[in-house]
Amino acid sequence: MSTEISPGYYLTIHDYPISERPRERLQYYGAGALSNAELLAILLRVGTPGENVIALSTRLLKEFGGLEGLTKAGFGDLAKIKGIGIAKTAQLKAALELGRRLLLTSPDARPQITSPADAANLLMLEMGSLEQENLRTILLDTKNRVLASPTVYIGNVNASIIRVSEIFREAVRTNATALIVAHNHPSGDPTPSPEDVQVTRSIVEAGLLLGIEVLDHLIIGHQCFISLKERGLGFDYS
């Protein structure tokens, strides 16, 4: 839904149909049905003049590279963002810290990856709208529960710049037993290129040597994705 209708006017949350408002969606469908931007919108409560709270939340996620970036961002860096300030920054930092502590105390609360769609759903909202290529990994434990999802590269993801050691650095540090690689195509078309297949093959082979299984490589477009594992591309090892 576009937040702009005509010059000088924009949609507030109250202009949205009730069924599309974040709080009501959470009430009726549960928190798992909401995007990261919608969950942030509930925390932030209000936007700014000319920008509703969902647009503000989306801008924040893009500016800091998703939830991981928000977690790492300094208090002052967040507080100086237009529409955020000290009070909202405190709310965000408190919520993110509670989530971090929950993961530390209750491993069963971590998302579990059982299919390519599970992995794509974790990343697609954020990565599908990025203007630059990003390469991320989803690090998994022995039960395929998510340990972390670090960003490894920003910019052109190609064989000439990728160092396989960078792909596995965090996996080794966190004792991950498996990982999933994902990168986006800013064009919106997730069709894999020959170079994507070549990169995948190199990563899979390195994983075999390190004892860290590479479960998949996802290419994310606009609200769509392709699993190279499902297509047998780059996973043709014996």
PEGIGI-V734743 format. One record per backbone hydrogen bond with DSSP energy under -1.0 kcal/mol. CO is the residue of the C=O (numbers start at 1). NH is the residue of the N-H. E is the energy in kcal/mol with one decimal. If there is no record, write none. Layout:
co->[CO & CO]
nh->[NH & NH]
e->[E & E]
This chain:
co->[3 & 6 & 12 & 13 & 17 & 18 & 21 & 22 & 23 & 24 & 25 & 26 & 30 & 31 & 35 & 36 & 37 & 38 & 39 & 40 & 41 & 44 & 48 & 51 & 52 & 53 & 54 & 55 & 56 & 57 & 58 & 59 & 60 & 61 & 66 & 67 & 68 & 69 & 74 & 75 & 76 & 78 & 81 & 85 & 86 & 87 & 88 & 89 & 90 & 91 & 92 & 93 & 94 & 95 & 96 & 97 & 98 & 99 & 100 & 101 & 102 & 106 & 107 & 111 & 115 & 116 & 117 & 120 & 123 & 124 & 127 & 133 & 134 & 135 & 135 & 136 & 138 & 139 & 140 & 140 & 141 & 144 & 145 & 148 & 150 & 153 & 156 & 158 & 158 & 163 & 163 & 164 & 168 & 169 & 170 & 171 & 172 & 177 & 178 & 179 & 180 & 181 & 182 & 183 & 185 & 188 & 193 & 194 & 195 & 196 & 197 & 198 & 199 & 200 & 201 & 202 & 203 & 204 & 205 & 206 & 207 & 207 & 213 & 216 & 217 & 218 & 219 & 220 & 224 & 226 & 227 & 228 & 229 & 235]
nh->[11 & 9 & 15 & 16 & 20 & 21 & 25 & 26 & 27 & 28 & 29 & 30 & 33 & 34 & 39 & 40 & 41 & 42 & 43 & 44 & 45 & 46 & 51 & 48 & 56 & 57 & 58 & 59 & 60 & 61 & 62 & 63 & 64 & 66 & 70 & 71 & 72 & 73 & 78 & 79 & 80 & 81 & 84 & 89 & 90 & 91 & 92 & 93 & 94 & 95 & 96 & 97 & 98 & 99 & 100 & 101 & 102 & 103 & 104 & 105 & 106 & 109 & 110 & 146 & 119 & 120 & 121 & 124 & 127 & 128 & 130 & 155 & 184 & 152 & 153 & 182 & 180 & 147 & 177 & 178 & 144 & 113 & 141 & 139 & 137 & 135 & 158 & 161 & 162 & 166 & 167 & 168 & 172 & 173 & 174 & 176 & 175 & 213 & 140 & 215 & 138 & 218 & 136 & 220 & 188 & 222 & 197 & 198 & 199 & 200 & 201 & 202 & 203 & 204 & 205 & 206 & 207 & 208 & 209 & 210 & 211 & 212 & 179 & 181 & 228 & 183 & 226 & 185 & 221 & 219 & 231 & 233 & 232 & 237]
e->[-2.1 & -2.4 & -1.5 & -1.1 & -2.4 & -1.4 & -2.7 & -2.4 & -2.2 & -2.3 & -2.7 & -1.6 & -1.5 & -1.7 & -2.2 & -2.4 & -2.1 & -1.6 & -1.5 & -2.8 & -2.3 & -2.3 & -2.7 & -2.7 & -2.4 & -2.3 & -2.5 & -2.4 & -2.2 & -2.3 & -2.2 & -2.6 & -1.8 & -3.2 & -1.9 & -2.4 & -1.7 & -1.6 & -1.9 & -2.6 & -1.5 & -1.7 & -2.4 & -1.8 & -2.4 & -1.9 & -2.6 & -2.8 & -2.2 & -2.3 & -2.7 & -2.1 & -2.1 & -2.0 & -2.2 & -2.6 & -2.2 & -1.9 & -1.7 & -2.1 & -2.2 & -2.3 & -1.8 & -2.9 & -1.5 & -2.7 & -2.5 & -3.1 & -3.0 & -2.3 & -1.1 & -3.7 & -1.3 & -3.2 & -1.6 & -2.7 & -1.8 & -3.5 & -2.0 & -1.4 & -1.9 & -3.0 & -1.8 & -2.8 & -2.0 & -2.6 & -1.0 & -1.3 & -1.8 & -1.4 & -1.1 & -1.4 & -2.5 & -2.0 & -2.4 & -2.5 & -1.0 & -1.8 & -2.8 & -2.5 & -2.8 & -3.0 & -3.3 & -2.4 & -2.6 & -1.3 & -1.7 & -2.1 & -2.8 & -2.2 & -2.4 & -1.9 & -2.2 & -2.8 & -2.2 & -1.9 & -2.3 & -1.8 & -1.5 & -2.1 & -1.3 & -2.0 & -2.5 & -2.5 & -2.6 & -2.3 & -2.1 & -2.5 & -2.9 & -2.4 & -1.3 & -2.6 & -1.1 & -1.1]
